[in-house]
Amino acid sequence: MADQIVTDSTPSGPILIWGAGAIGGTLGAYWARAGIDVTLVDIVPEHVEACRTTGLAIEGPIEEFTQVIPAVTPDELEGTYSRIVLAVKAHHTAAATERLAPHLAADGFVLSAQNGLNEIIIARRIGEARTMGCFVNFGADWHGPGRILYGNRGAFVVGEAAGPIRDRTREMHRLAQVFEPDAELTDDIWSYLWGKLGYGAMLFATALTDDSMSANFADPERTDAWLRLGREVMAVAVAKGVKPRGFSGFDPDAFLPGAPDAAARACIASLADYTSKTAKTHSGVWRDLAVRKRRTEVDVQIAVIAEVAAEVGVDVPAIRTLVDLVHDVEDGRRPLSRDTLQVLIDTCRSASTTA
């Protein structure tokens, strides 16, 4: 974290969390339990009703408790808020930002507690000055109305989408520490977001089979896929002038151009160990495909990497193949299976051989 900090007025008042699923719901439950004035917004009426009546149950090995939280559907929401945490799936970011904009106070901001580069989408609608970034890597799953599995603690970083750290950034960092005591404050949130994209691409690939994240990372026959995906994402980040940062067992430096093969393999082994110690055995992408039978965030999280790669002149055949395979599963053209993953592995081996 750099020393450049500016002093300004800090928006106060209640916090609105737009999207009360795995990320937003967990944050809301911890903040409400701590006495922080928070309101949840969600599009699932049964979930909203449970949260505001019987309470939102946080389950799993970290902690178990039930917390009643004020909650409404978007149609029921009234008033304006200076602090809005956006926690919807990445592919719903544009629509959600458009809908929440009338409820954002003139001096307010939106913090993106999501996966991907959603700060770009948010800033296009409300401006960079009103957009705050957030990197999250804790494990959680929405298991039904009023139920969230909190599977493991993980990195939590807060920083402005543009410009130096401000009073409001420090305040949101303080609130983040209510949930995650080790939460960090940064003046370069993009380095964390690009680091997460490298890991995220691998997690999307693990979702092509029914095997757990740990089983995927531990299988040496699949290592070529993780190596190639990590290297492609890091090559794009470097070409963009970003220095990705690591977290929770993932070391982006191991996948940078010219990094030794042994370093990348050691990182994969570390990921196998890390993901073996969580109650969240499969990625959220896998749950979307296998359990909830709905479209994933692949276009906003992964396809965007290929778009940026084309702009900076980096070839990413593994990323493009991964996007195509996820679409195939979403549309019923391929099953979740080792054969589906093998298509990606073969592409990665071929690309690495000819690189």
Secondary structure, DSSP 8 states (H G I E B T S, - for coil): --S-B-------S-EEEE--SHHHHHHHHHHHHTT--EEEE-S-HHHHHHHHTT-EEEESSS--EEE---EE-GGG--S-EEEEEE-S-GGGHHHHHHHHGGGEEEEEEEEEESSSSHHHHHHHHH-GGGEEEEEE--EEEEEETTEEEEEE---EEEEESSSSB-HHHHHHHHHHHHH-TT-EE-S-HHHHHHHHHHHHHHHHHHTTSSS-HHHHHH-GGGHHHHHHHHHHHHHHHHHTT-----BTTB-GGGGSTT--HHHHHHHHHHHHHHHTTSS--S-HHHIIIIIS----SHIIIIIHHHHHHHHHT---HHHHHHHHHHHHHHTTSS-SSHHHHHHHHHHHHHHHHH-
